[in-house]
Amino acid sequence: MSKKNFDVNQMISHMADQLRSRIDSHGIPDPVMIGIHTGGVWIARELHRILGLREALGTLDISFYRDDFTRVGVNPQVKPSRLPLNLDNRHIILVDDVLYTGRTIRAALNEIFDYGRPAAILLAVLVERRGRELPIQADVVGMHIELTEKQHIKLHGLDPLDLKVIDTNETEK
């Protein structure tokens, strides 16, 4: 795969436009935005700022909710989740960097429901790729990309955010 340049800021701006449209058209008052650690939090911070949401940004670390927790054990960099104490009847915008198998989102939903029963959850992802193992679909997507099973997306950096395609048989692209 040849080197590709991804304009992450443009992708986030496109996502913000899609979210603003959905919030306005559905008359959603004060949605709660929640980013999944780590890449989803980076994306959510930017979206939260652009949209000017009043409710504080929530964060989730789904390490203890993963379905492979018993196989991989505790992530050495587990971060605390920070959510409003009660999510009952709230409209949530859940943000992650990459939607691939759907298992991260399933774990995030399990954790969110431990905090309450939301009115609705809107899923926003920076990148969506094929390979779903669970019936989960994003509502807002920055970019769709076709990758082989040996290729992965790597999001890193904060200023600016950088997106790379990595082939497990090669070096970073």
N, CA, C and O of each residue as an XYZ file, in Angstrom:
692
protein
N       0.856     -1.180      0.000
C       0.000      0.000      0.000
C       0.890      1.228      0.000
O       1.798      1.336      0.824
N       0.642      2.145     -0.906
C       1.464      3.345     -0.972
C       1.120      4.294      0.166
O       0.053      4.203      0.773
N       2.040      5.202      0.440
C       1.855      6.152      1.525
C       0.669      7.053      1.228
O       0.514      7.556      0.115
N      -0.166      7.246      2.243
C      -1.334      8.102      2.095
C      -1.281      9.178      3.154
O      -0.858      8.938      4.285
N      -1.710     10.357      2.778
C      -1.840     11.437      3.738
C      -3.309     11.579      4.098
O      -4.166     11.677      3.219
N      -3.595     11.590      5.383
C      -4.956     11.733      5.862
C      -5.070     13.072      6.566
O      -4.268     13.375      7.448
N      -6.045     13.870      6.194
C      -6.274     15.155      6.841
C      -7.256     14.932      7.985
O      -8.470     15.034      7.805
N      -6.717     14.625      9.165
C      -7.533     14.301     10.326
C      -8.414     15.485     10.710
O      -9.572     15.298     11.081
N      -7.875     16.704     10.626
C      -8.680     17.876     10.990
C      -9.890     18.028     10.068
O     -10.975     18.394     10.521
N      -9.710     17.753      8.799
C     -10.830     17.826      7.857
C     -11.854     16.729      8.171
O     -13.060     16.965      8.096
N     -11.378     15.545      8.518
C     -12.279     14.448      8.870
C     -13.092     14.799     10.116
O     -14.295     14.542     10.164
N     -12.443     15.380     11.120
C     -13.141     15.767     12.348
C     -14.142     16.878     12.061
O     -15.244     16.879     12.610
N     -13.770     17.813     11.216
C     -14.688     18.891     10.840
C     -15.933     18.322     10.147
O     -17.054     18.754     10.417
N     -15.724     17.355      9.258
C     -16.835     16.684      8.574
C     -17.729     15.969      9.591
O     -18.954     16.029      9.491
N     -17.122     15.297     10.564
C     -17.887     14.621     11.604
C     -18.696     15.615     12.426
O     -19.856     15.360     12.751
N     -18.083     16.753     12.763
C     -18.784     17.788     13.540
C     -20.001     18.299     12.782
O     -21.055     18.519     13.379
N     -19.867     18.492     11.469
C     -21.003     18.931     10.653
C     -22.128     17.896     10.695
O     -23.298     18.250     10.845
N     -21.768     16.615     10.561
C     -22.775     15.550     10.612
C     -23.465     15.513     11.977
O     -24.685     15.364     12.058
N     -22.683     15.647     13.042
C     -23.250     15.620     14.390
C     -24.156     16.816     14.628
O     -25.254     16.669     15.165
N     -23.705     17.991     14.233
C     -24.513     19.211     14.404
C     -25.859     19.047     13.692
O     -26.904     19.413     14.231
N     -25.824     18.501     12.490
C     -27.041     18.286     11.725
C     -27.988     17.334     12.459
O     -29.189     17.593     12.539
N     -27.456     16.248     12.989
C     -28.288     15.274     13.716
C     -28.839     15.867     15.012
O     -30.005     15.654     15.344
N     -28.012     16.606     15.741
C     -28.453     17.222     16.995
C     -29.582     18.210     16.713
O     -30.598     18.224     17.407
N     -29.389     19.036     15.682
C     -30.402     20.043     15.335
C     -31.678     19.406     14.802
O     -32.773     19.775     15.225
N     -31.555     18.454     13.881
C     -32.743     17.867     13.246
C     -33.562     17.011     14.219
O     -34.771     16.861     14.045
N     -32.913     16.454     15.231
C     -33.625     15.625     16.207
C     -33.966     16.401     17.478
O     -34.575     15.850     18.395
N     -33.577     17.671     17.538
C     -33.877     18.484     18.718
C     -33.309     17.892     20.000
O     -34.003     17.807     21.014
N     -32.048     17.483     19.953
C     -31.413     16.854     21.113
C     -30.858     17.934     22.043
O     -29.934     18.659     21.676
N     -31.423     18.038     23.246
C     -30.931     19.038     24.191
C     -29.723     18.517     24.983
O     -29.769     17.417     25.533
N     -28.673     19.286     25.039
C     -27.491     18.976     25.858
C     -27.033     17.519     25.806
O     -27.103     16.814     26.813
N     -26.565     17.064     24.643
C     -26.062     15.683     24.597
C     -24.801     15.530     25.435
O     -24.064     16.491     25.657
N     -24.566     14.317     25.893
C     -23.346     13.977     26.616
C     -22.413     13.316     25.620
O     -22.776     12.314     25.003
N     -21.203     13.866     25.452
C     -20.217     13.247     24.567
C     -19.255     12.430     25.414
O     -18.749     12.898     26.434
N     -19.009     11.192     24.970
C     -18.120     10.279     25.688
C     -17.099      9.723     24.700
O     -17.470      9.162     23.668
N     -15.811      9.878     25.018
C     -14.736      9.329     24.200
C     -14.176      8.070     24.828
O     -14.039      7.979     26.048
N     -13.850      7.088     23.977
C     -13.264      5.835     24.453
C     -11.738      5.987     24.420
O     -11.164      6.373     23.402
N     -11.084      5.673     25.568
C      -9.621      5.794     25.645
C      -8.968      4.884     24.627
O      -9.427      3.755     24.451
N      -7.947      5.308     23.967
C      -7.301      6.609     24.072
C      -7.657      7.445     22.844
O      -7.960      8.632     22.964
N      -7.621      6.833     21.682
C      -7.873      7.572     20.451
C      -9.235      8.233     20.394
O      -9.365      9.344     19.880
N     -10.253      7.564     20.917
C     -11.593      8.139     20.910
C     -11.691      9.393     21.754
O     -12.462     10.299     21.439
N     -10.912      9.449     22.831
C     -10.905     10.647     23.686
C     -10.285     11.810     22.921
O     -10.778     12.935     23.000
N      -9.210     11.550     22.180
C      -8.581     12.621     21.398
C      -9.564     13.209     20.389
O      -9.665     14.428     20.249
N     -10.287     12.336     19.689
C     -11.259     12.777     18.693
C     -12.412     13.508     19.386
O     -12.850     14.562     18.926
N     -12.897     12.946     20.488
C     -14.022     13.542     21.218
C     -13.682     14.937     21.735
O     -14.536     15.822     21.720
N     -12.453     15.145     22.190
C     -12.057     16.488     22.678
C     -12.222     17.534     21.581
O     -12.738     18.626     21.818
N     -11.783     17.187     20.397
C     -11.902     18.129     19.274
C     -13.362     18.357     18.891
O     -13.785     19.495     18.690
N     -14.121     17.283     18.793
C     -15.541     17.411     18.449
C     -16.286     18.219     19.508
O     -17.105     19.078     19.181
N     -16.002     17.941     20.766
C     -16.636     18.645     21.885
C     -16.361     20.141     21.787
O     -17.259     20.962     21.973
N     -15.109     20.484     21.491
C     -14.719     21.892     21.364
C     -15.424     22.549     20.178
O     -15.977     23.640     20.315
N     -15.410     21.898     19.026
C     -16.020     22.457     17.819
C     -17.519     22.657     18.002
O     -18.069     23.679     17.593
N     -18.183     21.674     18.620
C     -19.635     21.747     18.799
C     -20.042     22.658     19.955
O     -21.201     23.064     20.050
N     -19.089     22.980     20.836
C     -19.396     23.854     21.965
C     -20.416     23.248     22.924
O     -21.307     23.940     23.415
N     -20.278     21.958     23.185
C     -21.224     21.288     24.083
C     -21.034     21.779     25.520
O     -19.910     22.019     25.962
N     -22.147     21.925     26.239
C     -22.096     22.449     27.619
C     -21.719     21.386     28.635
O     -20.974     21.662     29.576
N     -22.226     20.171     28.456
C     -21.932     19.086     29.393
C     -20.450     18.715     29.267
O     -19.916     18.656     28.159
N     -19.792     18.469     30.394
C     -18.378     18.095     30.374
C     -18.180     16.817     29.566
O     -19.054     15.951     29.529
N     -17.034     16.713     28.926
C     -16.689     15.529     28.141
C     -16.501     14.336     29.068
O     -15.776     14.421     30.059
N     -17.156     13.226     28.744
C     -16.975     11.987     29.496
C     -15.919     11.128     28.829
O     -15.692     11.241     27.624
N     -15.273     10.269     29.603
C     -14.275      9.347     29.056
C     -14.536      7.944     29.588
O     -15.015      7.764     30.708
N     -14.211      6.962     28.765
C     -14.386      5.555     29.131
C     -13.094      4.790     28.915
O     -12.438      4.948     27.886
N     -12.732      3.971     29.875
C     -11.698      2.973     29.666
C     -12.398      1.631     29.797
O     -12.836      1.257     30.885
N     -12.504      0.915     28.705
C     -13.305     -0.304     28.659
C     -12.493     -1.559     28.984
O     -12.957     -2.671     28.729
N     -11.298     -1.400     29.538
C     -10.399     -2.540     29.787
C     -11.082     -3.681     30.529
O     -10.905     -4.843     30.163
N     -11.854     -3.374     31.559
C     -12.478     -4.416     32.374
C     -13.759     -4.965     31.743
O     -14.341     -5.922     32.255
N     -14.201     -4.365     30.634
C     -15.429     -4.794     29.970
C     -15.148     -5.583     28.688
O     -16.079     -6.049     28.030
N     -13.893     -5.731     28.340
C     -13.542     -6.445     27.108
C     -13.911     -7.921     27.228
O     -13.821     -8.507     28.307
N     -14.327     -8.515     26.112
C     -14.674     -9.934     26.145
C     -13.436    -10.825     26.112
O     -13.541    -12.039     26.282
N     -12.263    -10.227     25.893
C     -11.023    -11.008     25.919
C     -10.182    -10.674     27.158
O      -8.981    -10.944     27.191
N     -10.817    -10.090     28.165
C     -10.119     -9.681     29.381
C      -9.379    -10.847     30.036
O      -8.245    -10.688     30.485
N     -10.017    -12.017     30.091
C      -9.372    -13.157     30.749
C      -8.166    -13.656     29.967
O      -7.273    -14.281     30.540
N      -8.129    -13.388     28.669
C      -6.988    -13.825     27.851
C      -5.842    -12.825     27.878
O      -4.677    -13.217     27.940
N      -6.169    -11.520     27.830
C      -5.103    -10.519     27.737
C      -4.774     -9.868     29.064
O      -3.739     -9.212     29.182
N      -5.625    -10.030     30.071
C      -5.364     -9.456     31.380
C      -5.559     -7.947     31.393
O      -6.092     -7.374     30.442
N      -5.133     -7.317     32.457
C      -5.313     -5.886     32.635
C      -4.302     -5.126     31.786
O      -3.114     -5.448     31.777
N      -4.782     -4.127     31.085
C      -3.911     -3.231     30.346
C      -3.089     -2.444     31.357
O      -3.662     -1.863     32.279
N      -1.765     -2.405     31.216
C      -0.949     -1.710     32.217
C      -1.226     -0.208     32.289
O      -0.797      0.452     33.235
N      -1.936      0.336     31.303
C      -2.228      1.763     31.316
C      -3.722      2.017     31.459
O      -4.276      2.873     30.768
N      -4.374      1.283     32.346
C      -5.808      1.478     32.578
C      -6.023      2.887     33.108
O      -5.341      3.334     34.030
N      -6.979      3.571     32.509
C      -7.310      4.937     32.920
C      -8.708      4.921     33.524
O      -9.526      4.078     33.156
N      -8.993      5.830     34.438
C     -10.335      5.832     35.018
C     -11.368      6.329     34.012
O     -11.083      7.178     33.167
N     -12.575      5.778     34.126
C     -13.694      6.299     33.341
C     -14.262      7.488     34.104
O     -14.333      7.478     35.333
N     -14.662      8.505     33.362
C     -15.268      9.688     33.974
C     -16.559      9.986     33.218
O     -16.548     10.475     32.089
N     -17.671      9.675     33.882
C     -18.983      9.870     33.282
C     -19.877     10.596     34.276
O     -19.633     10.559     35.482
N     -20.922     11.262     33.764
C     -21.912     11.795     34.702
C     -22.455     10.637     35.532
O     -22.573      9.516     35.037
N     -22.782     10.905     36.776
C     -23.240      9.832     37.656
C     -24.495      9.146     37.149
O     -24.691      7.956     37.393
N     -25.341      9.875     36.454
C     -26.583      9.286     35.980
C     -26.751      9.584     34.499
O     -26.786     10.744     34.088
N     -26.853      8.547     33.716
C     -27.044      8.707     32.273
C     -28.484      8.409     31.850
O     -28.794      8.389     30.659
N     -29.358      8.177     32.829
C     -30.750      7.870     32.509
C     -31.370      8.957     31.636
O     -31.293     10.146     31.944
N     -31.989      8.517     30.535
C     -32.722      9.384     29.603
C     -31.867     10.482     28.972
O     -32.409     11.474     28.484
N     -30.555     10.326     28.971
C     -29.660     11.290     28.329
C     -29.356     10.831     26.915
O     -29.343      9.633     26.633
N     -29.113     11.779     26.031
C     -28.678     11.486     24.666
C     -27.157     11.499     24.667
O     -26.535     12.485     25.062
N     -26.567     10.401     24.224
C     -25.117     10.234     24.295
C     -24.536     10.176     22.887
O     -25.092      9.545     21.988
N     -23.403     10.852     22.723
C     -22.596     10.726     21.512
C     -21.344      9.966     21.934
O     -20.500     10.505     22.650
N     -21.224      8.723     21.495
C     -20.090      7.869     21.824
C     -19.075      7.981     20.692
O     -19.423      7.805     19.525
N     -17.810      8.276     21.036
C     -16.790      8.547     20.027
C     -15.619      7.576     20.181
O     -15.115      7.349     21.281
N     -15.198      7.007     19.037
C     -13.997      6.178     19.022
C     -13.203      6.506     17.764
O     -13.713      7.139     16.840
N     -11.948      6.068     17.743
C     -11.108      6.370     16.593
C     -11.379      5.434     15.420
O     -11.554      5.897     14.293
N     -11.416      4.120     15.668
C     -11.585      3.155     14.579
C     -12.678      2.153     14.941
O     -12.682      1.599     16.040
N     -13.593      1.926     14.019
C     -14.585      0.861     14.165
C     -14.150     -0.273     13.251
O     -14.105     -0.121     12.030
N     -13.831     -1.410     13.855
C     -13.363     -2.562     13.092
C     -14.256     -3.762     13.388
O     -15.183     -4.028     12.622
N     -14.009     -4.489     14.466
C     -14.802     -5.686     14.756
C     -16.113     -5.363     15.468
O     -17.083     -6.114     15.360
N     -16.142     -4.258     16.189
C     -17.322     -3.874     16.964
C     -17.206     -4.242     18.431
O     -18.061     -3.862     19.232
N     -16.173     -4.968     18.795
C     -16.044     -5.442     20.173
C     -15.736     -4.329     21.175
O     -16.197     -4.388     22.314
N     -14.977     -3.329     20.777
C     -14.716     -2.193     21.662
C     -16.008     -1.448     21.949
O     -16.258     -1.056     23.089
N     -16.828     -1.249     20.933
C     -18.092     -0.530     21.106
C     -19.032     -1.332     21.996
O     -19.718     -0.759     22.843
N     -19.073     -2.656     21.816
C     -19.907     -3.493     22.679
C     -19.490     -3.345     24.134
O     -20.341     -3.226     25.015
N     -18.197     -3.351     24.388
C     -17.697     -3.185     25.752
C     -18.074     -1.804     26.295
O     -18.461     -1.677     27.457
N     -17.962     -0.780     25.463
C     -18.322      0.579     25.890
C     -19.805      0.668     26.235
O     -20.175      1.302     27.223
N     -20.649      0.039     25.433
C     -22.092      0.045     25.709
C     -22.385     -0.656     27.035
O     -23.213     -0.185     27.816
N     -21.716     -1.771     27.291
C     -21.907     -2.460     28.570
C     -21.562     -1.552     29.738
O     -22.294     -1.509     30.726
N     -20.456     -0.829     29.636
C     -20.063      0.065     30.727
C     -21.044      1.223     30.865
O     -21.431      1.576     31.979
N     -21.446      1.811     29.755
C     -22.402      2.926     29.806
C     -23.680      2.496     30.516
O     -24.209      3.242     31.341
N     -24.182      1.303     30.207
C     -25.430      0.844     30.830
C     -25.265      0.557     32.318
O     -26.263      0.470     33.034
N     -24.042      0.407     32.800
C     -23.825      0.309     34.240
C     -24.067      1.650     34.931
O     -24.289      1.696     36.141
N     -24.025      2.740     34.165
C     -24.254      4.084     34.709
C     -25.711      4.537     34.556
O     -26.103      5.546     35.142
N     -26.502      3.819     33.790
C     -27.899      4.204     33.605
C     -28.405      3.772     32.239
O     -27.689      3.140     31.462
N     -29.667      4.131     31.959
C     -30.290      3.763     30.692
C     -30.471      5.020     29.851
O     -31.402      5.791     30.084
N     -29.589      5.236     28.874
C     -29.683      6.430     28.046
C     -30.936      6.424     27.170
O     -31.493      5.367     26.873
N     -31.368      7.614     26.761
C     -32.482      7.738     25.813
C     -32.046      7.223     24.450
O     -32.806      6.533     23.771
N     -30.819      7.558     24.048
C     -30.284      7.143     22.749
C     -28.769      7.292     22.760
O     -28.210      8.110     23.491
N     -28.122      6.483     21.932
C     -26.669      6.573     21.774
C     -26.375      6.709     20.290
O     -26.819      5.896     19.479
N     -25.624      7.742     19.946
C     -25.185      8.006     18.577
C     -23.698      7.657     18.523
O     -22.920      8.171     19.327
N     -23.290      6.797     17.596
C     -21.894      6.378     17.490
C     -21.184      7.167     16.397
O     -21.610      7.179     15.242
N     -20.091      7.827     16.782
C     -19.273      8.599     15.842
C     -17.855      8.032     15.864
O     -17.244      7.917     16.926
N     -17.332      7.677     14.680
C     -15.980      7.139     14.585
C     -15.201      7.888     13.506
O     -15.757      8.303     12.488
N     -13.920      8.049     13.750
C     -13.067      8.724     12.773
C     -12.905      7.866     11.527
O     -13.018      8.362     10.406
N     -12.638      6.560     11.726
C     -12.395      5.647     10.616
C     -13.249      4.399     10.799
O     -13.330      3.832     11.889
N     -13.879      3.990      9.710
C     -14.622      2.733      9.705
C     -13.998      1.823      8.659
O     -13.775      2.225      7.518
N     -13.723      0.594      9.066
C     -13.173     -0.386      8.139
C     -13.972     -1.674      8.210
O     -14.673     -1.925      9.190
N     -13.866     -2.490      7.170
C     -14.574     -3.766      7.153
C     -13.947     -4.744      8.123
O     -12.763     -4.650      8.444
N     -14.766     -5.698      8.594
C     -14.263     -6.733      9.481
C     -15.149     -6.909     10.691
O     -14.735     -7.506     11.685
N     -16.365     -6.396     10.620
C     -17.273     -6.456     11.758
C     -17.551     -7.890     12.164
O     -17.843     -8.747     11.330
N     -17.456     -8.135     13.473
C     -17.794     -9.431     14.056
C     -19.103     -9.341     14.828
O     -19.723    -10.359     15.135
N     -19.513     -8.130     15.137
C     -20.760     -7.886     15.849
C     -21.602     -6.897     15.035
O     -21.049     -6.072     14.309
N     -22.924     -6.972     15.150
C     -23.785     -6.095     14.346
C     -23.839     -4.664     14.893
O     -24.851     -4.229     15.442
N     -22.737     -3.956     14.732
C     -22.622     -2.578     15.213
C     -22.269     -1.697     14.031
O     -21.409     -2.035     13.217
N     -22.951     -0.556     13.950
C     -22.777      0.352     12.815
C     -22.633      1.784     13.325
O     -23.349      2.194     14.239
N     -21.728      2.530     12.748
C     -21.539      3.933     13.121
C     -22.612      4.802     12.476
O     -23.049      4.544     11.354
N     -23.029      5.839     13.205
C     -23.984      6.820     12.691
C     -23.272      7.954     11.971
O     -23.790      8.511     11.003
N     -22.081      8.289     12.450
C     -21.268      9.372     11.891
C     -19.864      8.825     11.667
O     -19.261      8.249     12.573
N     -19.347      9.011     10.448
C     -18.036      8.466     10.088
C     -17.204      9.543      9.409
O     -17.686     10.239      8.516
N     -15.943      9.678      9.840
C     -15.033     10.609      9.192
C     -14.541     10.083      7.859
O     -14.421     10.840      6.896
N     -14.247      8.758      7.795
C     -13.724      8.159      6.576
C     -13.932      6.645      6.610
O     -13.755      6.010      7.649
N     -14.304      6.082      5.477
C     -14.355      4.627      5.287
C     -13.064      4.236      4.585
O     -12.620      4.931      3.671
N     -12.457      3.128      5.003
C     -11.204      2.707      4.387
C     -11.198      1.187      4.226
O     -11.689      0.452      5.083
N     -10.639      0.745      3.126
C     -10.480     -0.688      2.864
C      -9.049     -1.070      3.211
O      -8.100     -0.497      2.676
N      -8.897     -2.031      4.102
C      -7.584     -2.515      4.501
C      -7.583     -4.036      4.477
O      -8.634     -4.672      4.556
N      -6.399     -4.606      4.366
C      -6.271     -6.050      4.489
C      -6.261     -6.400      5.971
O      -6.165     -5.513      6.819
N      -6.359     -7.675      6.282
C      -6.326     -8.112      7.674
C      -4.990     -7.802      8.337
O      -4.914     -7.686      9.560
N      -3.934     -7.668      7.534
C      -2.605     -7.403      8.080
C      -2.318     -5.912      8.243
O      -1.254     -5.534      8.734
N      -3.249     -5.076      7.838
C      -3.068     -3.639      7.978
C      -3.917     -3.120      9.124
O      -5.011     -3.618      9.390
N      -3.382     -2.102      9.800
C      -4.066     -1.502     10.941
C      -3.952      0.016     10.855
O      -3.076      0.560     10.183
N      -4.846      0.666     11.543
C      -4.836      2.126     11.636
C      -4.148      2.510     12.933
O      -4.402      1.904     13.974
N      -3.289      3.499     12.881
C      -2.625      4.005     14.084
C      -2.861      5.501     14.155
O      -2.475      6.244     13.252
N      -3.492      5.937     15.222
C      -3.736      7.348     15.477
C      -2.812      7.755     16.609
O      -2.786      7.106     17.655
N      -2.058      8.816     16.410
C      -1.172      9.252     17.481
C      -0.926     10.741     17.377
O      -1.261     11.387     16.384
N      -0.328     11.266     18.439
C      -0.049     12.686     18.489
C      -1.264     13.464     18.920
O      -2.393     12.992     18.784
N      -1.046     14.633     19.430
C      -2.160     15.474     19.842
C      -2.212     16.758     19.044
O      -3.296     17.273     18.773
N      -1.079     17.276     18.670
C      -1.068     18.553     17.969
C      -0.005     18.518     16.880
O       1.132     18.915     17.134
N      -0.327     18.069     15.702
C      -1.659     17.644     15.242
C      -1.841     16.147     15.421
O      -0.880     15.402     15.610
N      -3.102     15.724     15.356
C      -3.395     14.295     15.330
C      -2.879     13.739     14.013
O      -2.994     14.392     12.976
N      -2.321     12.561     14.045
C      -1.759     11.952     12.857
C      -2.335     10.554     12.707
O      -2.461      9.821     13.688
N      -2.682     10.189     11.493
C      -3.280      8.897     11.192
C      -2.397      8.184     10.192
O      -2.060      8.734      9.143
N      -2.019      6.945     10.521
C      -1.169      6.170      9.625
C      -1.769      4.784      9.430
O      -2.445      4.248     10.308
N      -1.504      4.223      8.261
C      -1.835      2.828      7.989
C      -0.556      2.045      8.219
O       0.494      2.377      7.670
N      -0.652      1.001      9.037
C       0.516      0.195      9.372
C       0.287     -1.227      8.890
O      -0.754     -1.826      9.162
N       1.268     -1.762      8.171
C       1.235     -3.146      7.707
C       2.081     -3.938      8.682
O       3.236     -3.586      8.922
N       1.531     -5.000      9.250
C       2.270     -5.779     10.247
C       3.505     -6.447      9.676
O       4.370     -6.886     10.434
N       3.608     -6.534      8.360
C       4.790     -7.138      7.720
C       5.823     -6.086      7.319
O       6.930     -6.423      6.899
N       5.456     -4.817      7.450
C       6.361     -3.744      7.018
C       6.479     -2.707      8.125
O       5.996     -2.905      9.239
N       7.118     -1.617      7.801
C       7.203     -0.498      8.733
C       6.006      0.421      8.497
O       5.196      0.170      7.604
N       5.894      1.482      9.294
C       4.780      2.422      9.161
C       4.715      3.005      7.771
O       5.736      3.271      7.136
N       3.478      3.201      7.308
C       3.261      3.795      5.984
C       2.895      5.248      6.151
O       2.668      5.944      5.162
